[in-house]
Every structure is written in C-alpha cells, then in structure tokens.
C-alpha cells in the first residue's frame, strides 16, 4: 500500500498541478497534465509561459 501512495504522490501531484496551470492558461489540460505527470519539467514551461492579461479584461475561466 505504501508503494501506491508513493506513486500517487510522485506522479499525481505534478499531473494535477499541470492540469490546473493549463486550465488557467487556456491550454489543453489533459495533454499538459499527462506531460507534467511523466516529466515534471513541463510545470516550469507552463508556469513561465503565462502572459498577464490587461487589467480591464476578466480573468480566464
């Protein structure tokens, strides 16, 4: 059981973070979530590709 928890934390947390970041930035969440789960380096790619919107426009949904 400990191995399953370890694997869930090892792959699940970066995958969930990648899914969340991709959804907030208007990219494909499934693709970025899987890529982030397998290769956590893609979290940095998503994080630094963010372009702030104008102050007058509403936040992305």
C-alpha beads as a LAMMPS data file, in Angstrom:
LAMMPS data file: protein, C-alpha beads

61 atoms
60 bonds

1 atom types
1 bond types

-500.0 500.0 xlo xhi
-500.0 500.0 ylo yhi
-500.0 500.0 zlo zhi

Masses

1 110.0

Atoms # bond

1 1 1 0.000 0.000 0.000
2 1 1 2.873 2.381 0.696
3 1 1 4.117 1.987 -2.896
4 1 1 0.750 3.064 -4.278
5 1 1 0.720 6.167 -2.117
6 1 1 4.272 6.980 -3.176
7 1 1 3.422 6.581 -6.873
8 1 1 0.297 8.672 -6.467
9 1 1 2.316 11.472 -4.880
10 1 1 5.221 11.104 -7.315
11 1 1 3.086 11.274 -10.471
12 1 1 -0.246 12.621 -9.249
13 1 1 0.831 15.909 -7.716
14 1 1 2.780 17.188 -10.737
15 1 1 -0.008 15.949 -13.015
16 1 1 -2.679 17.764 -11.018
17 1 1 -0.583 20.927 -10.916
18 1 1 -0.017 20.750 -14.687
19 1 1 -3.722 20.218 -15.277
20 1 1 -4.583 23.234 -13.116
21 1 1 -1.980 25.516 -14.718
22 1 1 -3.002 24.509 -18.239
23 1 1 -6.665 25.116 -17.493
24 1 1 -5.907 28.585 -16.123
25 1 1 -3.809 29.470 -19.178
26 1 1 -6.271 28.213 -21.808
27 1 1 -4.209 25.234 -22.970
28 1 1 -5.192 21.559 -23.308
29 1 1 -5.408 20.363 -19.666
30 1 1 -5.331 16.630 -20.409
31 1 1 -2.211 16.820 -22.546
32 1 1 -0.329 19.110 -20.162
33 1 1 -1.446 17.105 -17.127
34 1 1 -0.062 13.869 -18.572
35 1 1 3.147 15.537 -19.725
36 1 1 3.641 17.103 -16.295
37 1 1 2.987 13.799 -14.536
38 1 1 5.592 11.983 -16.610
39 1 1 8.074 14.852 -16.956
40 1 1 7.668 17.460 -14.175
41 1 1 9.914 19.865 -16.093
42 1 1 6.814 20.842 -18.096
43 1 1 5.435 22.539 -14.986
44 1 1 8.151 25.162 -15.353
45 1 1 7.298 25.550 -19.040
46 1 1 3.645 26.165 -18.200
47 1 1 4.454 28.463 -15.319
48 1 1 6.762 30.734 -17.306
49 1 1 4.630 30.868 -20.471
50 1 1 1.977 32.872 -18.659
51 1 1 1.214 36.212 -20.260
52 1 1 -0.700 38.558 -17.973
53 1 1 -3.931 39.891 -19.374
54 1 1 -4.962 43.528 -19.425
55 1 1 -6.433 44.835 -16.203
56 1 1 -9.738 45.685 -17.876
57 1 1 -10.444 42.186 -19.188
58 1 1 -11.995 39.496 -16.968
59 1 1 -9.865 36.544 -15.787
60 1 1 -9.905 33.347 -17.886
61 1 1 -12.354 30.640 -16.902

Bonds

1 1 1 2
2 1 2 3
3 1 3 4
4 1 4 5
5 1 5 6
6 1 6 7
7 1 7 8
8 1 8 9
9 1 9 10
10 1 10 11
11 1 11 12
12 1 12 13
13 1 13 14
14 1 14 15
15 1 15 16
16 1 16 17
17 1 17 18
18 1 18 19
19 1 19 20
20 1 20 21
21 1 21 22
22 1 22 23
23 1 23 24
24 1 24 25
25 1 25 26
26 1 26 27
27 1 27 28
28 1 28 29
29 1 29 30
30 1 30 31
31 1 31 32
32 1 32 33
33 1 33 34
34 1 34 35
35 1 35 36
36 1 36 37
37 1 37 38
38 1 38 39
39 1 39 40
40 1 40 41
41 1 41 42
42 1 42 43
43 1 43 44
44 1 44 45
45 1 45 46
46 1 46 47
47 1 47 48
48 1 48 49
49 1 49 50
50 1 50 51
51 1 51 52
52 1 52 53
53 1 53 54
54 1 54 55
55 1 55 56
56 1 56 57
57 1 57 58
58 1 58 59
59 1 59 60
60 1 60 61
